[in-house]
């Protein structure tokens, strides 16, 4: 039927004529439209059926009505378009049902691998035709779909077929009914690992790197996406059934490094995994290996998305990112890797690195990653690992962000990072974080903002590590902004930057507005100080204090150390800034040099060090012949409060260009071989009521 477009009418004005009663329009033959006065001011255009608009012309045919309408509309300064057609509808989505169209049963007993193969063949063939880009859905109804098929072949003793190998597919959705009741489960008894091809028995190779394919038994991949675009996998559970695998011996470097993955993505863009559970696979829950980017500077993004999904209890990794530019995971779990006990083996299947997530570029680069609200908990290996190979290698990672994530290490580190470009924002790190990047630029440096580090136990097991963060000669330029460190069992931090000389300030670790809470009674069980910071740079307000409910003073004395001979950098408090030492029953040793408000400072900026009651600040040489030096700049002030202590041991040197204040009731001990001198307007103000004896013991 012809359509009438009236330019200048809103939709509400066009559907009815509010300025002229409909009954009057219908009673007038050849009456016109009962023109509204404000029609010319109406702002939009709407298409109306002519027969509806011209109900006041019941005796006219359509052509006459159009001519009459054109005359009237032209007089009103409006435009009539006759014969226009609605915009063509997009092509209908092709929908296929795995049971109805491809013969799957989903009864939990029958092997449905052939049905998945038929579905893959259908969509792969369709992808090559003219309808290949038309949206399509493969619906997987509720049920348990048993899969898994192995056969001897040129690739190994038993080689597993991929269940759903998709090549070149576009705009395809693979949708289950829900991940709780729609499961693709591998059959029990599939072989995985090294087997003697002559006897079929499990084969334990000699120590070393064993890669003889004649002995290899693999499981294949459940969903393989190769050169695909805009593919969604949703509302499914993929179950590798690793507790019921028939395991052979090791293959590869450590563990079993053979294909047996939930999802493998290669050469693909726009892949989304949504509300899926990918668990108990022999190797990885998911691996993404794209080589589409030309380098770290390539602006293109591949837009790989994971949403509200779990990748738990897999053998080697929850997720391996070996090549991708543009990845984001929201509210996902990458946990309990290498924790699934195999019935035949009597222990968990463990293949290195057994991490929650491994960011490991292989022949390419990995960049622009974001993990938001994700969990990396109780993995056999690290929660997150990204290790830079030894030697002179160009940067292969950049812009890797973790936001509001939980990393919890129980028998291994919470995270091990040496690759460049990692940042952590508002994350919770339970168990030790190790290393950090040996950054050549600020962009490469490992950064933490608003993070909490603690040694909280998990399910009754202590978090791993002698400290919350361990970085001993591995990293440069680590930065901590607004972070909290809470130690109840082990040490706080042991952080020594990779620095070549005292002038190598770019290597220093920066702490801006951080809080250190000591929650233990007495010294940590592990040897060494409770806190070791070599060459730290403090800014804003930094506080060392006892945690809630702990008053300190019990057990062995607790020692914090600023300075280390291995990194000849000075400790620095920048102005404006404040450092409060308030842990009772503890002492802070300065080894090397501690500069307070050194260098160019605005006249209005100041830096203050406060030593509270029960805490001692001591300057102690690291070895005979060394010195420990404290410099107080013109805008600096060191205050020893009542009950606090300042001890200047042998060879200590103090230069005061600002103020050194020892309040009444504070301890002040000065070895005869220690020196104190003033510069400019510097003052040393020792109260007559100060206690001029040795402070409580500090080791």
N, C-alpha and C positions, 0 to 999 in steps of 0.2 A: 504494500500500500504506500502511496506517496507520503512524504513527510514534509512538514512545514517548519522552517527554522525562523524564529522571530528574534532578531538580534536586538538586545536591550531588555528582554524580559528575564526576571529571575524565575527559578523553578517554581516557587510558590505562586507567583503571579500568573504563570502560564498554565498551571494545572486547573485553576478555576479563575474566573474573572470577578475579582472581589469588588469591582466598581460598578458592575451592571448585573442585576439579579438574573440568575440562569433561567428562571421561569419566564422573564421578559424576553430574553434572547430567543427562547424557543417559540414564543408566541408571535414573533415578528417575522414575516416572510420577506426576505431580501432586505433586512433591516440594517445590515452592517454588523459591526462587532460590539456596539455599545461601548465606545472607546473610553478608556480611563484617561483622566487628565494627566496623571503622572507617568503614563506609559513611556513617553519619550525619555524619561530620566532613568528608567530601569536599566541596570548595569550589565546583565549577562545575556546569554543566548540559550534557548532550549528548543529541542525538536518536538513537535506535536503532530499527531495524526490530524490530517485536514478534516476528516469527517467529524472529529470531536470538536475541533475549533469552530466549525461552521454548522453547528446544530441549528443555528438560526436561519440556515438556507436549506430547508429540507427538500425543496423542489428543484434545486440546482444539481447538475451533475458536477463531478470533481473538477473538470476543466473550467467550467463557468465559475465555480467557487474560487478556484485559484486566481482567475483573472480579477474577480471582484476583490479578493483579498490583497492582490498586488497593488490595485489602485488605492485601496484604503491605507495600506502600509506605507506606500510611497508618500502619501500625503502626510503621514506621521513621521517621515524621515527614517523609516526602518527598512530592513532588508528582508526580502522573502527569497528563500531558496527552496525550490520544488524539485522533487525527484532524488534528494540526497538519501543515501543508504547508511545504516548503522555501520560502525567500524567492524571489520571482520573479527570473529571470535578466534582466540588462539586455538591451535589444534588440541584436540582432546588428549588427556594423559593416557598413555597405554598402561593398562594394569594387568599384571600376570600373578597368578596364585601358584605357589610352589607345589601344593598338593593337587589342585584341580588341573593345572596346565602342564605340570612336569612329572607328576606321578609320585611325589613323596608321600610317605605315610606318617612320619612323625610320631610313631608309637613307642619309641624308646627301645625297640628290639630290632627292627628291620634296618639294615644298612641303606641309607638314603643317598649315598654318595653319587650314584648314577643320576638321580633326579637333579642334584645340584650341577652336575656336569652338563645335563641337557639345558638347564637354565642358562648357564654360562655360555654355552654354544649359541643359544638363541640370541642373547643380547650382544655377544661379540659379532655375530653375523649381521645383526641389525645395525650395529654401529658403523658398518661399512657402507650402508645404503643411504638413500635419500632421506629416510626418516630417522637417521641416527641421532640427530640433535633434538628430536621431539621428546619431551619429558616422559619418563616411564617409571613404573613402580613394580618391584618384585616383592609381593607380600608373602611373608612366612607366617602361617597361622600358628596358633598356640600348639605346642607339642615338644617332644624331645626327638631330635633328628640325629640318629647315630650315623657317623661318618668315619672315614679312615680306610685307606686302601694302599697297600704296599706291594711292590713287585720287584723282582731282580731286574737289573738293567745296567746300561753302561756307566751310570753315575754311582753305582754302589751295590752293596750286598742286598739291601732292601731300600728302595727309594719311594718315599711317600708322594702320592699325587695331591696336588692342590685341590681343595674342595670347590671353591668358587673363584676360578681365575678369570678376571675381567680385563680385557685389553681394548683400549681406545674408546671406552664407553663414555657417554656424555649425558648429563642431566638425568641421572638414574638414582632412584632411592631403593634401598634394600631395607624393608621395614618388617620387623617382627611385631607380634601383638603386644608383648611387653617382655622386658628382659628377665622378669622373675619366672615366667612360665613359657618362654619361647627359647629353646636351647639347642644349639648345635654341639653335640658331644662326641668326642672321639671314642672309638671302641676300645674296650679293655684288651690288653695283651699285645698291642702294637709294639714293635721293637724300635729301640732308640739307643744309639751309641755304636760301639765297636763289637762286631761279632766275627767269629772265625768262619770264613765262607765255606770251608771244608766240612766243619762239624755243626755249624749253626749255633754254637755255644758262645756265651759272652766271652769277649777277648780283652784281657788286660794288657795294653801295650807297654813296652819298656818306658822308663822315664824319658821325658823329652817331648819334642813336638812330633806327634804322630798324625799323619794325614793320608794314609793309604785308603783310597776310595773303595777298594775291594772289600774292605771291612766295614764300610759305613752303612748304617741304617738310619734313615731320616723319616720325619713325619710329614714333611711338606708344610704348606700354609693353608689356613682355613679360608681367608678372603685375601686374594691378591689383586691389587689395583695397579695396572701398568698402563701408562700414557692415558690416563683417564682424566676427566674434567667434570667438576660439579657432581660428585657422587656422595650420597648420604647413606650411612649405615646406622640404623636406629633401632632401639627397643629389642635388642637381641642379647643373649648370653652365648659366648663362645667358650667352650670348656675343653681344654686339651687333655683332661683326665690323667694328668701326670702321676698321681698316686698308683694307678693301675697299669702303667707302662711296663713292658719287659725291658729293663735297662741293661745295656752292655757296658763295656769299658769306655775309657776316655777317648775322645777323638778331637784333635786340635791341640791348642796349648794347654788349657786347664779345663777340666770338666768335659762336656759334650758340646762342641761348637758346630752343630749340624742344624739344618733348617727344621724347625718345628715351631712355627709362629702363629699367632692368632690373626694378625693383619700385617700385610707387607705392602707398602706404598712406594712406588718408584716411577719417576717421570710424570707425576700427576699434579694437578692443581685443583683447588676448591674441594678438597675431601673433608667431610665432616663425619665424626663419630659421635653419636648423641644417645645418651642413656643406654650404653652398652656395658656389659661385664665380660671382660676378656681375662680368663684366669686358667691356671694350671697347665700352661703350655711348657713344652720341654725347653724351649729357648726363650723367645721374647713374646710378650703380649702383643706389642706392635713395634715394627721397625719402619722408619721413614728414610728412604735412601733416594733422594732426588739429586740430579746433577744438572738442574736447569739454569742456575745462576752462573754468570760468567766470572764472579769474584765477589769479595765482600762489598764492593761499591755498587753492585748491581741494584738498581732501585726496584726491580720487579719483586712482587710478593706472590707466594704460592698458595697462601690462605688455607693452610691445613688447620682444622678446628676439632678439638675434643671438648665435649660438654657433658657434665653430670655423669661421668662414667668411672668405672674401676678397672684397674689393670694390676691385679694382685695375684700372688702365689704362683708366679712364673719362675722358670728355672734359671734364666740368665739376666733378664731385665723385664721390668714392667714396660718400659719404652726405651728404644734406641733411636736417637736422632743422629743419623750419620751423614745426612745431606738435606738441608731444607733452608729456604729463606721465606720466613713468614709462617709462624706456627703459634697457636694459642690454645691453652688448656684451661678450662674453667671448672672449678669444683670437681676435680678428678682425684683419684687415689692411685698412687704408684707404690704399693706397699707389699710387705711380706714376701719379697722375692727370695727364692731358695729356702722357703720355710715349709714347703709341702713334702711330707714324708712319703716316700715310695714304699709300698708294701713289700716288694721283693728285695729292695736294697736295705730296708730297715733304717733308713735315714733319708734326709732331704736331698733332692736333686739340686746340686750346686754347680753352676758354671760361672767362671769369672766374667765380669766383675760382680755379678749377682746384685746389681744396684736397682733402686727404684727407677731412676732415669739415668741414662748414659748419653751425654752429649759428646760425640766422638766423630769428628769429620773424617770421612774416608774418601780420599781422592777429590775432595771439593771443600765447600765451606758450609758453616751453619750460622745463621744470623737471624735477628729479629724474632726472638722467641719470648713468649710471655706465659707464665704459669700463675694463675690467679685463684686463690682459695684452694690450693691443692695440698695433698698429704703425701709425705714420703716417710713412711713409718715402719720400723722394725724389719728392715731388710737384712738379708744375710751379708750383703756387701754394703756399700755406702748408700745413703738415701739418694744423693745426687753425686755423680762423678763426671768430671770433665778434665782429663789429664793431658797436658801438652807434652808431646814427645820430646825427649832429650835432644839437645843439639840445636843448631841454628835453623829454626823453621819459621816461616812467615806466619803472621796471625791467621787463624782459620775460623775464629768465632768472633762475634760482635753482637752487642745489644741483646743480652740474655737477661730477662727480668723475672724475678720471683716476687709476687705481691701477696701478702696475707696468707702465706703458706706455712705448713708445719713440717719440720724435718726432725726426725726422732731416731737417733742411733742407739741400739741396745748392745749388739755384739760387734758393731763396726761403726765407723764415723758417720755422723749425720750428713756430712758433705765433704767432698774432696775436690777442690777446684784449683787448677793452675792455668787453664785457658783464659784468654783475655775477654773483657767486656761483660762480666757478670755483676748484677746488682740485686740486692735483697731489700725489700721494702715491707716494713711491718710484719716481718716473719718471726716465727718462734723456732728457735734452734735448740733442741734438747739433745745433749751429747755433743762431743767435740766436733767442731768445724776445723778442717786442717788445710794449711798452706795459704792459698790465695795466689794471685798472678804476679809474676815478676814483670811488672808493667813497664813498658817503655814510654807510654804516654798516659795522661790522666784518664782518657777514655778507656784504656785497657785495664785500669786498676779495679780490683774487687772492692765493691762499696756496700755498706749496710746503713739503712736509714730506718730508725724507729723499731729496730729488732730487739727481741728478748733472747738472751742466751742463758740457759739454765741446765742443771744436771738432774732433772726430774726423772724419777723411775717410771718405767712403762710396764704395766701389768705385773707389778711386784719385782721387776728386774731393773737394776740400776742402769742409767744411761752410761754409754761407754765414754771413757777418756779420762786421763789424769787432769784435764782442764777443759774449759769451755771452748777455747780456741787455741790451736797449736800451730804456730807458723815460725819455724826456726830456720832462718836463712833461705827461705823460698820466695818471698813476695816483696814487692816494692809498692809503696803508696797506698796501702790499705786505708780505707776511710770508714769511720763510724760516726754517724750523726744521730744524736738522741737515742742511743742504744742503752739497754740495761743488761748487766751481767750479774747473775745470781748463782753463787756457788754454795752448796750445802754439803758436798762430799769431797770433791776434788779441788784442784786449783781454779783460779779465775782465768787468767790468760798467761800464755807463755809466747810472747810475740817479739821476735828478733828480725828486723828487716834485712833484706839482702842489700847491704850498703858497702861501698868500697872505701869510703873515707868520711871524715867528719864533715866535709863540705858537700857531701852527696845528699842534700836536703830533700831531693825528689823521692828518695827511698823511704822517708820517714812515714810512720803510721800516724794518722790523725784521729783524734777523739774530740768530738764537738758536742758539748752538753750531755755527757754520758754519766751513768750511775753504776757503781760497782758495789754489790751487796755481799758481805761475807756472812753466811748463815750457818757455818759449821762451828762446833765447839773445839777450839784448838787448831793446830796445824793440819794440813791435808795429809792423808796416809802416804801418798806418793812422795818420793824424794824431791827436793827442790823447793823454791819459794812458792807461796800461794799466789803471787802475781809477779810476773817478770815482763817489764816493758822496756825495751832498748830503744832509746831515742824517740820517745813519743812526743807528739805535739798536741797540747791541750788548748782548747778554746772554749769560750762561754763558761758555764758552771759545770765542773766535774766533781763528783762526790764519791768518796770511799767510805762506806758506813756498814754497821751491822744490820742484818736483816730483821724483819719483825719478829719479836719474841726472843731474840738473842742479844744478850748484853755484852758478850765477850768476856775476856779475862780468865776463862777456864781453859785447862789443858795447856799444851805446849805453846810457846809464843808463836805468833803468826808473822811471817816476814813478807813484805812487798818490796820489790827491787825496781829501781829506775836506773837503767844503764847496764850495758854488757860489753865486755872487751871485744866480742866478735862483730859488733856493729858500732863503730866509734862515732855515733851521732849523739848530740846533746839532747837531753830532755828539755822541752820548751813549754812554758805557759805564756800564751799570747795575750796581749791586752786588746780589748777588754776580756777579762777572764778571771775565773776563780777556781782554785783547787782546794777542796776540803778533805782533810785526812782525819776521819772520825771512827775508824774501827778500833774498838777497845781491845786491849791485850795484844796489840799488833804494832809493828814498827815498819817504817818505810826507809830503806837504805838507798842513798844516792851514790852511785858509782859512776865515775866519769864527771860529766858536767850537767848542771841543771840551771837553765837560764829563765828568769822570770821577768817578763816585759823587756826583753832585750831587743835592740834594734829600733827602727823608726816607730814611734808611738804618738798618736794624737794627744794633745795636752789634756783633753777631757777623758781619755781612756786610762784605766788602771788595771793592774793585775794583783791578785791577793792570794796568798797561800795561808790556810788556817790549819793548825794542828790542834785537834780537840783532845778532851780528857781521855786518858788511857791509851793514847797513841804517841809514838815517838818518831821523830824525824832525825835520822842519823846520816852524817856524811862519813863514808868509810871508803878507803882505798881498796880497790879490788885485789891488789897485790903489793908487796913491798916495792917502793919506788914510784908507784902510781899516786895520783892525787884524785880527790873528790872535790869538785868546785861548785859553789852556789853563787850565782850572780843575781843580785836584786837591782833591776834597772831603776831609773829616776821615778817612774810611775808604779813601782812595785812595793808591796808590803808583805812581810812574813810575820804572822801573829802566832805565838805559842800561848794557847789559852790555859786557864787553871787546870791542872791535872795532866796537861800535855807535856811533851818533852822535846828538847833539841839537844842532840849530842854531836859535838864536833870532835871526831876521833883524830888519831895521829895523821898528819899530813893533809888534813882537810883545809880548804881555803874558802873563805867567804868574802865576797866583794859587795859592799852595800852602797849603792847610789840612791836607794830609796829609804825604806825603814825596815829595821828588824826589831820587833817588839816581843819581849818576854813578860807576860802578865804576872800579877801576884799569884802564888801557888803553882806556877809552872816550873818544870825542871829545866835546868840549863847546865850542861857539863862541857867544859872546854879543855881539851888536851893541851898540854904545854907546847906540843909540836904543831898544833893547828894554828892558823892565822886568820884574823878578822881585820879588814881594813875598810875604810869608807872612801867614797869618791864624791866630789861635788857637794851636794846637800845631804848626802847620806847620813843616817842616824842609826845608832844601836841603842835601844832603850830597854834596859834590864831593870825590872822593878826590884826595889830593895826587899820585897817580900817573895821574890823568886827563890826556888830551892836550888842552890848551887852544888848539887851532887849528881852522881850518875843517875840517869833515868832507869825505868824498868828495862830488863834485859831485852835486847833486840839482836837477833842473830843475822 
